Amino acid sequence: MFGDIMGMMGKLKEAQKKIEETKKRLDSVYVTGTADGEKVKVTMSVNREVKDIYIDPSLEGDLEQISDLMVIAMNQGLKKANDIQEAELGAAAKEGMPNIPGMENLMR
């Protein structure tokens, strides 16, 4: 029994390592949120670090419109980033989890 617990602890440590490796890899995966036909584009890493913002020059001077479009583009990018991060981290965690009876039903 003690060996089973040690084996599970090793698997849990392995899962944590895979999760950390995945988080680091996701620093270099980018998503872009856009608004108004790409007049505003926000590019960010899946770990939600903004890398670039583009604002079409035709919007110059209309700060209220720029602000509204920035919110739309940021929220779109954040949703994309969140979806990818959840899928990737979930897969990494599931892959490294020990085989505990009944756990497969919880991981779906």
N, C-alpha and C positions, 0 to 999 in steps of 0.2 A: 504494500500500500504506500509506504514511504517513497518507494521508487516512482510510483505513479504520480505522486504529488510533485516530486522533483522534476519529472518529465514534463508535467503541465506547467510548472514554473519556467522551465526552459523554453517551452513553446510560447508562453506569454511574453517572455523577454524578446524572443525572436519576432513576435507580432509587433511589439513596441518599436523594435529596430526597423522593421519594414515600414511602419507608419512614419517614423522620422525620416527615413530615406525618401518616402513618397512626398512628404511635405517639402523637403529640400528640392526634389525634382520639379515640383509644381511651381517653384519660383521662376522657372524658365518656360512655363506654359502660359501663353497669353490669350486673352479674350478681348473683344472690342464691342462696346456698346455704342449705338448710333441713335441719332434723332434727326427728324426732318430731312429724310433722304440723304443722310450722311453729312449734313451741314455742320453737325457737331459729332465728333468721335472721341471716345475715351478708351484708351487701351490700358489694360491692367494685367498683372499676373493673376493666376488662379488663387494665389494667396492674398489677393486684394491689395496689392501695391500698385498705385497708379504710375504708369510709365510714360504716357503721352496723352496730350489733349490737343485736338485739332478743332478750330473754329473757323468756318468759312468766312472769308473777308466780306462777303455780302451782308453779313449780320452786324457789321461794325456800327456801333452807336446804339443798338437796340439791346440795352443791358437786361431788360426784363425778359425778352425773348431768349437771349443767351442763357440767362439763369434757368428758365424753364426747360430749355433743351438740354442743359447740362444735367439737371436732375433726372430727366428721362434717360439720357445716355448712361449716366452713372448707375442708375437702378438696373438697367438692362445688363450692363457689364457685370454688376455684382450678382445678379441672378445666374448668369452663365457661369461665373466663377464658382459660385456656391454649388451648382449642380455638378460640375466637374469634380470639385474637391470632395463632395460627399461620395460620389461614385468611386473615385480613386482611393480615398482613405478607407471606405467600407470594404473594398476589395482587398486592400493590403491587410486590414485587420482580420478579415475572414480567412484569408490564406494562411495567416500565422497562428490562428487559434487552435488550441488543442482539441482533440476529438472527445468532447464530453457528451455523453448521452443526453438527448433532449435539446442541446444547444442549437442544433441545425434549424429547429423551428423558430428560435428567437432571432436568428441571423437573417431571416428572409424579409 
